[in-house]
């Protein structure tokens, strides 16, 4: 840490503490380690000051404090997204700002900065509605949506979550609270829906909801001997699938840990994930190529209440150290499947924890009139991998994952999706050249000093 730049006067910190209803932590405070810890335990950042905000006024006070001292600002709700290793900055945490309000008559939700997907889905379902959300119930709903929002449940039917934001409340680097929409500040509204924390701290979103209360789906686990057959059946299953059908295949190295079900403990398996918004019979017809493979290790396919969405992907619920890496593909021809089979063979016994191939397309490929700067619309498949464990295991796993995505270069879509961006990925990889130029002009207008530069894929001022 550069002490000359980041040392803060005790009197200044005390004054800030008196201004807010939340909490302020310095590295010497007992509550500091818990305040900086997010879901991804590999993000061991060390801010010189943490403001655990409870209200929008707290956020404004924190931003004004940082701006007056030229302190870089980072923002964290749940800490799932990889956080660059950094020190000497002010971290604003919004996890306690978790209110959700449902307007059933308008099919709209108001979602505060720290609300988790589980909070949002539970309240929306009580009104017979569902939001666009990801696979994990513990992810922050606002961060997911501002990152574009690739939903494995409703995405192919309704598109990107960012395109269904109606309004945004944001504290910009000048400390001003703005309520922006397509009508009030259209350029900032456009940029926030993909630019995330580059333009300020988003304290609330107003988003559209959809009338869905159940789905047919779940997961099927196939043993190591069936992995190649699963990969070869996948393109056939998704080839002519309707927009209401979403499918992915994840290759998993389960550790020999007691918390893993005995039938999967220490095993290498293929996990087929299915969500269908149509009839049960139509879903079974679509997945017939998988059924033809033979008996599965485990099968949870069936009609489920939408509130049970988390069981489909069964993402980890507890914080852990991990790193991720991925790419997006324009197609998945036979040669690409051959290379995925090569990848599968390489995963066995490697540090890689999981490699997922997810079908996109449908409404995700459409560009609304007021589209957000999501660059992955041309991609038809997303390939994403993750490694859990200590730093040395993670580094080794990421090295293997980079080799795997390199094999898929001939079908590379040219951009990766923000929700799946890794710690070292750059803005140039997430946006088209035209959109990035536009975002940089917007950055120059609202944050010319680039105070909001700590979170990953920083957009620098033009």
N, C-alpha and C positions, 0 to 999 in steps of 0.2 A: 504493500500500500504506500502510495506517495503521501507521507504525512504532511508535507508542506501544502499540498493541495486539499487534503481531505480532513485535516484536523479541525474539529468544530469546537467553538467556545462553549463551555458548559452553560453559561448564561443563555446563549442562543437556543440550546437544546431544551433548557428548562422553560424558556418562553414559548417554544413550539408545543411542549407538553401541556402547557396551560391553555393553549388555543383549541386543542382537540378533545373529543370525547373518547377516542380510542387510546392506544398505548404507543409510547415511543421507547425504542430500545437502542442502546449503543452496544458495541462489542463487549463491554465490561459488565453488562447487566445479565442477571441469571436467566431471564426469559429470552435472551437473544438467540440461542441455538434453536429453540422451538419456533421462534418467529421467522427465521430464515429457511427453515426446512420445508421443502415441498414434497410432492409424491415421488419425484425422481431424485433419489438420494445421491446420485452421481453429481448433481448440481451443487457443488460445495462453494457457492459464492460467499463473499464476505463484504456486505455493504457497511459503510461507516455509520449508517443510521437506518433504522427501520421504523416506518409509521404503519401500525396495524389499524387501518381505518375502520370506523363504524358508520360513518355518515359521509355524504357528499361534501359537507363543509370540511371534514377532516382531510379529504383528498385535496380540496382547494388550498387549504393551509399548507399541506405538505409540498404541493407543486410550487406555491409561491415561495416557500422557504428554500427549496432547491434552486429555483430560478434566480433568486437574489444572491446566491452564493456560487452560481455557475456549477452546481453539482449535477452530474448525470443522474437520470431517473430510470429505475426499473420497476416493473409492475408484475405482481404475482397473485393469482387467485388460489389455484390448487397446486400449481407447480408440476403439472404433467409434462408440459412442453419442455424440451431440453433448454437449460439456461446457460448461456456462456459463462465460463469461469471468469469472474470479475471481482474487483474490490474498489473501494473508494467512491461509492455511489449511494444514493438514497433509494431504498426499496420501499415501495408502497404495496402493502398486502391488503387484499379486498375480500378475503375469505369469509369474514364476519358479515359482510353486506350481502346477505343471501335471500332477501325477500323475493317472492314470486306472487304475482296477481294474475288471475285468469278472468278475462272478459268473454264469457261464453257466447254472449249475443253477437259479438263481432268476430269470434274465433281468433282472439289475440291474447298474447301473454306479455306482461311487463316483467322483465327479469333483471334483477340487480346483479352487480358485478361478480359477486362470489357464489351465486347459486350454482349448485351442481345439477347435472342432468337428471339425477334421481329426484331432486326436489321438483324440477319442472315437470317431468313425466307424471309423477304422482298426482299433482294438482290438476294438470291438464286432463288426465284420465278420469278424474272425478266429474269432469264436464263432458266426457265422451270425446275428447280431443287428444291429439298427439302432436308434438313438435318434431322438427327435423333435428336429429341428434346422432351421436356416434354410438359405438359399441359399449363403452364403459359408463356405468352409472356415476362414477366418482369424478369424472372430468368436469371442469367448469363449463357451463352452458354458454356463457358469453364469449370466452376465449375460443371455444370450438366454433361458434357461429362466425366470429370475426375472422377466423382463419379460413373462411370459405365454407366449411361445414359439409363434409362428405358423409352423408348418412347411409349406413348399410341396411336401413329399414325402409325409409321413404324417399331416398335420394333419386333412384331411377324413376320414381313416379312424379316427384315434385321438383327435382333439381337441387341446386346448392342452397344451403341454409342462408348464406349471405344475401342471396337474391330475394329472400323473404323477410328481410328486416324492414320495418316500417319507419322507425325513428331511433335515434341514438342520443343519449345524454353523455357528454364528454367534457372533461376538464382539460382544456388545451394548455400549452406551456406558459401562456400568459396568466394562468390561474382563473380564467373565465369559464363558467359552466355554460355550455351551449347545448341546446336541443336542436339537433340537425335532422333533416329529412330531405327527400328529393325536391321538396318545395322551398325549404328555408335556406339551407346551405348545401346545394346539390353537389358541389365539387368535394367538399370535406366528407359528405355522406358517402360519396362514391369511394373515396380513398380509405376510409375507415373499414369498409367491408372487404377486408383482405389485407390492409396495412396494419391492422391490429394496434399494438401499443407504440407505433411510430409517431402518432400525432397527438397523443394525450392519454388520459386515463378514462376509459369508458366506464361509467358508473351504472348505466341502465340501457337495456335494449327493449324495444317493442317489436314483437315478432308474430308472424302468422302461425296459426295452428290448423290441423286437419282432422276430419272426422274418421278416426280409426280406433277401434277398441280391441281388435284381436288380429292374429295372423296365423298362418300355417307355416310351421318351420321348426327350427331347432338345430341340433348338430348330430353328425354321424362320424364316429371315429373308426378309421380303417387301420389295420396293422401294417407294419413295415413292408410286408410282402405284397400288399395291395397298393402301395403309394404310386407306383408308375401307372397302374390301371386307372387310378383316380385322376391323375394329371391328364391322362389321355382322354378320359371321359369328359373332363371339365369343358373344353371348347364346344363339344357337342351339346351339352346341357344348356349352356348360355347362348349358343349361336342364334337361335330364333326366339329367345325368351321374351315374353311381354314385359312392359315397363314395371308391372307390379311384382315381378320376380327378381330377387337379388340373391346372388350366390358367390361364395368365396371358398378357397381351399387354403388351409394353413398347415404347413409341415412343422411338426413340433418335436423337440427333444425334451421329453419330460425328465426332470432330475429324479434320482432315487430317494425322494424326500417323503416323510411320513404324511405330510398334508396332501400329497397327490393320491387320488384313488388307486387302490392296489392294482387294478387291471391296467392302469396306464403308467404306473411307477417305473421309472427308468426305461421307458419305451420310446421308440421313434414311430410316430403315427402321422396319418393325414386326417385333419379335422375339416369335414365339409360343413359349411354354415349355410343355412337356407332360410330365407324369409319370403313368404308369398302372401300378397294381399287379396288374391282371388280364391277360388274354391280349393278344397282339399284334394279333390280328384284331379284338378288341373295341375296342382303342384306335384302330385305323384307321377303324373304322366311326364312332366318336365324332367324329373330326376330319375327316370327309368334307366338311363345309362349307368348311374351310380348303383342302383339296385341290382343291375345285372352283374356287378363285380362279385357279389356273394355276401356271406354273412359279415356283419360289422362287429367291432369290439363293443360299441355302445351306440344307441340310436335313441334320440329324444325328439324325433320329428312328430309333430301332431298339431292340433289346434290349441293355441295358447292365448290367454289374456295378454293384451299389449303390455301391461305392467310387468310381465315376466321377460321383457326384452333382453335383460342382462345375461340370461342363461344361454342365449344363442352363441355368443362369442366367449363367454366365461372369462373375461379379462381379469387379471390379478386385482384384488381388492386392497391389498396392503402396500404401503410405500416400499420401494426397492430401488437399487441402483441399476440403471440400464442406459443403453444407447441404441439409436435406430438409424436405419439407412434404407433408401428406396429409390424407385424410379417409376415412371409411367410409360405405358406402351400403347402404340397406335393400333396394334393387331396382335394376334397370337396364332400364327400359322404353325404347321407341323414342325418346322425346323425350330421355332421358338420353344415349342413343347419339348422337343428333344433336349434343348439346353436346360430347361427346367428340370428334366429328369436327371441330367448331369448334376445340377445343383442339389437335387434331393440326395443323390449318392454322396455328395461332398458334405452335406449337413451331418450325416450320421457320425457320431463320435467327435464332432467339431464343437467349438464354444457357442455356435449360433443356437439361440433358443427357439426362434420361430421365423418362418418365411411365409408370407401370405400373398396369394394371387387373388385379387378382387375384381369382379366384373363391374364396369362403369356403364357408360352409354345411357340410353333412354333420355329422360329429361335432363340429365347431367350434361348432355352434349348440346343442349339448346342454349341460345343466348338471348335472354330477355332484352327488351328495349333499354332498360336502365340496368344493364348487367354490372355486377361487381367485377373487380380485376382478378378473376380466377383464371389462371392460364391453362389449367389442365382439362379444359372442356373437350379438346380434341382427343384426349386419351380414352381408350376403350378398356384398358386394364391398369390396375395399380399393383405394383410389386413392392412389398415392404418387409423389411426384416428387423429383428431386434435381438439383442443379447443382454441377458441379465447377469449380474455378478460384480465382483470386484474389478477395479480399473484394468488390471492386466488381462482378465478374461474378456472384458468388454472390448478392449483394443484388439485382441486377437479375433473376436467374433466379427467386429466391424470390418477388419481386413478381409475375412472370408466373404462377407456380404458384398463388399466392393468388387471382388472377383466375380461373384455371381451376377451382379447387375451389369458388369462389363460384358459378359457373355450375351446379354440381351440388347446391346447397343444398336444393332441394325433396326430394331423396332422402337427405339427410344422416342418418346413424344416431344422431348426437348425441354420439358419443364416438370418439376415435381410439385405435388400439392402441399400447401402450407401446413395443413394438419399433420402431415407425415414428414415434415422437414426435420433434418438432423441438426445437431449443435453447430456444425461447421458449414452448413448450407448457407448460400448467400442470396440476397434479393434478386440477383440476376438469374438465378435458377428457378425462382418462384413466379416471376412476372414476365410478360412479353416485353420486348424492347420499348414499344410505344407506351404501354401502361406504366413501365418503370420510369420513363422520362416524365410522364404526367404526374406520377407519384412524387418524384423528386421536386418538381415545380411546386406541388402542394406542400411538400415538406419545407421548402424555402419560405413559403408564405406563413405557415403556422409555427414552425420550429426551426428558424434559421440558424440557431446555435447548436442544433442537434442534441438538445438535452435528453430527449427520449431515444437513447442509443444503446441501452444495456441489453434489452431483450434481443433474441436472435433475429436474423435477417434484417439488420438495420437498413433503413432507407435514408441515404444521405441527401442533404439539400442540393438542389441543382446549382 
